[in-house]
Amino acid sequence: MTEFDVTFRDDREWVSFGESYVSSEAFKTLFREGMLLVEETAAYLDGEGRAESRLISRDATLAYASESMRLTTRLMQIASWLLVQRAVSEGEISLSQAQEEKTRVKLAESERTLPEAGDTFAELPLRLQDLVRRSRRLHTRILHLDALISEDRPAPVPRESPVTAQFGRLQAAFGGK
């Protein structure tokens, strides 16, 4: 059995989600949120976090180092993605150039296990735990948006309806107009 595409599209009405999203207030809010989290994390790790890391157990110190490295990497990926999308929004690069840029700085998939699952995560300073959780939530949102933008393609070229084609053959066979 053959599947028929009975949807008809008008290319003139196609709206690109990616282009409209990066120009929206929602993106501007996401951009500010992401960059503030980057700044907040950097300030914490350079200041209060260093002092707090000296007060935790030896086992927790290794977990602190690991989580802070993962956190930093995640936030750098987030910042890179946000900056590329802002460049699209401001017309500095096209959406297709942004897609090419993705090959240089890839958004890593979300970690499969939550850091909270480990015993040592609970021993980490509460502020670091909070930053890790917030960065993971933001990362998940951005992965979702990136997937939507990546899948956003122009509508397929409209095809002639199979019904219209069959009707045309019948008209030709019976000498109709």
MARSEMAR-930487 format. One line per field, with one value per residue (C-alpha): residue number from 1; residue in three letters; x, y, z. Coordinates in nm, 3 decimals. Layout:
REM MARSEMAR-930487
n = [NUM:...]
res = [ALA:...]
X = [X:...]
Y = [Y:...]
Z = [Z:...]
***
This chain:
REM MARSEMAR-930487
n = [1:2:3:4:5:6:7:8:9:10:11:12:13:14:15:16:17:18:19:20:21:22:23:24:25:26:27:28:29:30:31:32:33:34:35:36:37:38:39:40:41:42:43:44:45:46:47:48:49:50:51:52:53:54:55:56:57:58:59:60:61:62:63:64:65:66:67:68:69:70:71:72:73:74:75:76:77:78:79:80:81:82:83:84:85:86:87:88:89:90:91:92:93:94:95:96:97:98:99:100:101:102:103:104:105:106:107:108:109:110:111:112:113:114:115:116:117:118:119:120:121:122:123:124:125:126:127:128:129:130:131:132:133:134:135:136:137:138:139:140:141:142:143:144:145:146:147:148:149:150:151:152:153:154:155:156:157:158:159:160:161:162:163:164:165:166:167:168:169:170:171:172:173:174:175:176:177]
res = [MET:THR:GLU:PHE:ASP:VAL:THR:PHE:ARG:ASP:ASP:ARG:GLU:TRP:VAL:SER:PHE:GLY:GLU:SER:TYR:VAL:SER:SER:GLU:ALA:PHE:LYS:THR:LEU:PHE:ARG:GLU:GLY:MET:LEU:LEU:VAL:GLU:GLU:THR:ALA:ALA:TYR:LEU:ASP:GLY:GLU:GLY:ARG:ALA:GLU:SER:ARG:LEU:ILE:SER:ARG:ASP:ALA:THR:LEU:ALA:TYR:ALA:SER:GLU:SER:MET:ARG:LEU:THR:THR:ARG:LEU:MET:GLN:ILE:ALA:SER:TRP:LEU:LEU:VAL:GLN:ARG:ALA:VAL:SER:GLU:GLY:GLU:ILE:SER:LEU:SER:GLN:ALA:GLN:GLU:GLU:LYS:THR:ARG:VAL:LYS:LEU:ALA:GLU:SER:GLU:ARG:THR:LEU:PRO:GLU:ALA:GLY:ASP:THR:PHE:ALA:GLU:LEU:PRO:LEU:ARG:LEU:GLN:ASP:LEU:VAL:ARG:ARG:SER:ARG:ARG:LEU:HIS:THR:ARG:ILE:LEU:HIS:LEU:ASP:ALA:LEU:ILE:SER:GLU:ASP:ARG:PRO:ALA:PRO:VAL:PRO:ARG:GLU:SER:PRO:VAL:THR:ALA:GLN:PHE:GLY:ARG:LEU:GLN:ALA:ALA:PHE:GLY:GLY:LYS]
X = [0.000:0.132:0.117:-0.018:0.088:-0.234:-0.095:-0.047:0.200:0.264:0.637:0.559:0.404:0.696:0.825:1.162:1.148:1.521:1.521:1.208:1.323:1.664:1.495:1.241:1.222:1.229:1.576:1.696:1.579:1.750:2.068:2.072:1.996:2.275:2.536:2.444:2.487:2.830:2.933:2.788:2.968:3.301:3.277:3.187:3.465:3.725:3.617:3.379:3.410:3.785:3.737:3.454:3.658:3.920:3.659:3.530:3.659:3.940:3.695:3.466:3.763:3.800:3.425:3.447:3.723:3.534:3.201:3.357:3.534:3.212:3.024:3.278:3.275:2.895:2.874:3.134:2.928:2.614:2.785:2.922:2.578:2.414:2.674:2.634:2.256:2.287:2.510:2.226:1.979:2.192:2.246:2.620:2.586:2.313:2.129:2.314:2.648:2.539:2.471:2.823:2.962:2.807:3.076:3.342:3.173:2.940:2.679:2.748:2.452:2.322:2.495:2.293:2.334:2.252:2.534:2.295:2.309:2.664:2.728:2.995:2.768:2.579:2.910:2.978:2.906:2.538:2.616:2.811:2.527:2.283:2.501:2.538:2.161:2.081:2.341:2.204:1.849:1.967:2.174:1.872:1.661:1.930:1.971:1.596:1.600:1.903:1.725:1.421:1.636:1.840:1.525:1.380:1.395:1.199:0.875:0.895:0.808:0.432:0.342:0.045:-0.230:-0.268:-0.639:-0.579:-0.338:-0.590:-0.867:-0.645:-0.588:-0.961:-1.032:-0.768:-0.904:-1.262:-1.187:-1.283:-1.147]
Y = [0.000:0.342:0.628:0.952:1.294:1.489:1.794:2.097:2.364:2.711:2.787:3.156:3.094:2.888:3.024:2.905:2.821:2.876:3.222:3.332:3.188:3.353:3.686:3.643:3.778:3.417:3.374:3.703:3.583:3.246:3.422:3.644:3.348:3.141:3.414:3.505:3.142:3.138:3.454:3.333:2.999:3.159:3.394:3.108:2.875:3.153:3.274:3.117:2.776:2.759:2.831:2.575:2.307:2.324:2.237:1.912:1.555:1.412:1.192:1.487:1.692:1.458:1.479:1.859:1.872:1.639:1.820:2.164:2.048:1.901:2.214:2.440:2.233:2.226:2.602:2.670:2.463:2.651:2.990:2.894:2.783:3.099:3.323:3.149:3.183:3.550:3.601:3.457:3.688:3.993:3.895:3.836:3.479:3.280:2.988:2.753:2.899:2.842:2.478:2.451:2.611:2.326:2.093:2.294:2.322:2.034:2.029:1.709:1.487:1.507:1.280:0.964:0.950:1.235:1.354:1.329:0.951:0.940:0.938:1.208:1.456:1.510:1.598:1.880:2.239:2.322:2.612:2.386:2.132:2.409:2.535:2.182:2.122:2.458:2.409:2.063:2.198:2.477:2.233:2.005:2.301:2.406:2.052:2.045:2.384:2.288:1.975:2.180:2.432:2.157:1.979:2.306:2.279:2.448:2.278:2.014:2.127:2.085:1.785:1.735:1.556:1.192:1.255:1.548:1.339:1.054:1.299:1.442:1.092:1.023:1.350:1.273:0.919:1.033:1.345:1.589:1.940]
Z = [0.000:-0.092:0.154:0.016:0.128:0.129:0.302:0.088:0.183:0.063:0.089:0.121:0.463:0.602:0.931:1.054:1.424:1.463:1.310:1.492:1.827:1.834:1.764:2.044:2.397:2.520:2.369:2.518:2.859:2.809:2.699:3.009:3.235:3.082:3.094:3.451:3.552:3.385:3.572:3.903:3.872:3.780:4.077:4.310:4.193:4.210:4.552:4.800:4.634:4.692:5.060:5.088:4.910:5.184:5.447:5.297:5.339:5.130:4.932:4.872:4.746:4.447:4.383:4.412:4.151:3.916:3.951:3.911:3.590:3.449:3.552:3.384:3.065:3.055:3.104:2.835:2.591:2.694:2.656:2.313:2.194:2.327:2.163:1.826:1.847:1.941:1.636:1.425:1.598:1.527:1.164:1.204:1.074:0.904:1.059:0.823:0.936:1.295:1.210:1.065:1.381:1.581:1.449:1.633:1.971:2.031:2.301:2.489:2.559:2.913:3.157:3.202:3.578:3.806:4.028:4.323:4.284:4.421:4.794:4.771:4.590:4.916:5.084:4.838:4.937:4.892:4.662:4.424:4.430:4.338:4.052:3.915:3.926:3.764:3.491:3.413:3.383:3.154:2.950:2.905:2.785:2.540:2.405:2.342:2.168:1.964:1.845:1.744:1.559:1.389:1.273:1.147:0.771:0.500:0.418:0.146:-0.201:-0.244:-0.452:-0.672:-0.485:-0.593:-0.623:-0.859:-1.065:-1.094:-1.183:-1.459:-1.601:-1.600:-1.776:-2.040:-2.090:-2.133:-2.332:-2.057:-2.023]
***
